[in-house]
Amino acid sequence: MKKMHLHLGDVISKKGFTLVEILVVIVIVAIVGTIMVVIFSNTLRGSNKSQILSIIKQNGQSVLENMDKTIRGADNLLCPTGTDPDVTIVTVKNGIYTRYRIVPASDTSADDKVPKDCIESEKSKNGCIVQDHPEKQIIDEVTGELETDAVFIDSVCSSDDPMPRSGSDDAANILTDTNVQTGVLIGSGFFTVSKPFGFKAIVTINFVLKPGVSAPQVIASQIDPQTYQTTIELR
């Protein structure tokens, strides 16, 4: 009987696990789990980074295509008139004026000059690249007299002129994604114009896009600012 008990005890001890073995298993499982979490996190982060870069690229190319089509086919260019960079450009085609303005996220002075989706002094916003079709304003309600060409050009070419203009029935068209998490932030931008002798005006467009102001910092910090630039000659 005693021999039988000893035999059964030996069997149980052989089939069981020691504390050391259990701890080893736990450590291995923990290590494997940690590795899997790291791999999953890196994969997810890489996927999110690719998505943000794709959105930035889509916005940048879309803006350039829009501007290229309008500027290249314009009859005339109202501004910029000098060689200094400017954030506003105005063209005219068949009597219809088209204006573009680059509004960096840091330009809080544009708070009341562009749609609230672009800039709002009390909230962090992305800024935007915006387009409208300004028209001459009536300066005499009785006679219907409109502002002169000189006054109109001086006004619409100023970054202080609202988009859309006061009294306009047309809304300004925001060309960039203003969503603070999934959209794009306008880092900077400008237009320059050169007029070589004997040639039409040549416009250079340059702007910098970044991840949205509220995009996850751990991902945004891995994405370099993306510069978009092109040169357009009026036909």
C-alpha positions, 0 to 999 in steps of 0.5 A, spaced: 500 500 500 505 504 501 509 503 495 502 504 491 502 511 494 509 513 493 508 511 486 502 515 485 506 521 488 512 520 483 507 520 477 503 527 479 510 530 481 512 528 474 506 530 470 506 537 474 509 544 473 514 547 478 514 554 480 520 556 476 517 553 470 510 556 470 514 563 471 518 561 465 512 560 461 509 567 464 515 571 462 515 568 455 508 569 454 509 576 456 515 577 451 511 575 445 505 579 447 510 585 448 513 584 441 506 583 438 503 589 441 510 593 438 509 590 431 501 592 431 503 599 434 508 600 428 504 597 423 498 602 425 502 608 426 505 606 419 498 606 416 496 612 419 502 616 416 501 613 409 494 616 410 496 623 412 501 623 407 496 621 402 491 626 404 497 632 404 499 630 397 491 630 394 490 637 397 497 639 394 496 637 387 488 639 387 490 646 389 496 646 383 491 643 378 486 648 380 490 654 380 494 652 373 488 652 369 485 658 372 492 662 371 494 659 365 488 661 361 487 668 364 486 674 359 490 678 364 493 678 371 491 684 376 496 682 382 501 681 384 504 687 380 511 687 383 517 682 384 515 681 391 512 675 394 504 676 396 499 671 399 494 674 394 493 673 386 487 676 382 486 674 375 481 676 370 478 672 364 472 674 360 470 679 365 470 674 371 475 675 376 478 670 380 482 671 386 486 666 390 489 667 397 494 663 401 492 663 409 497 660 413 495 657 420 499 662 424 496 668 420 491 670 426 490 677 423 486 674 417 480 672 422 475 676 420 477 676 412 476 669 410 471 663 412 471 661 420 473 654 418 480 657 416 482 661 421 479 663 428 483 667 433 480 663 439 481 656 436 487 652 433 485 652 425 489 649 419 489 656 415 487 654 408 488 656 401 481 660 399 478 662 392 473 667 390 470 671 384 470 678 387 465 683 383 465 691 384 461 694 389 456 699 388 458 706 391 452 710 390 445 706 391 441 711 388 445 711 381 448 704 382 455 707 380 460 702 381 467 703 384 473 705 379 477 700 376 483 703 380 479 702 387 477 695 385 484 692 383 487 696 390 482 693 394 481 686 392 489 685 391 489 687 399 490 681 404 485 686 408 479 685 403 474 680 406 473 673 402 468 673 400 467 681 399 462 685 403 455 684 400 457 679 395 452 673 394 457 668 392 461 664 398 468 663 398 471 656 396 476 653 400 480 649 396 484 645 402 481 640 407 480 644 414 479 638 418 484 639 424 485 632 425 485 629 418 486 635 414 492 639 412 495 645 415 498 651 411 505 652 413 506 658 409 505 660 401 506 666 396 505 668 389 511 671 385 510 674 378 516 676 373 515 679 366 520 678 362 521 683 356 517 680 350 514 675 354 507 674 358 507 674 365 510 668 369 507 666 375 510 662 381 506 658 386 509 656 392 506 653 399 507 648 404 503 643 407 503 639 414 499 634 418 492 638 421 494 642 427 490 636 432 493 630 428 496 625 433 503 628 435 507 621 435 505 621 427 505 628 425 512 629 428 515 623 423 512 627 417 516 633 414 513 639 411 511 638 404 513 643 399 508 644 393 511 649 387 510 650 380 511 656 375 505 658 370 506 662 364 500 666 361 497 664 354 
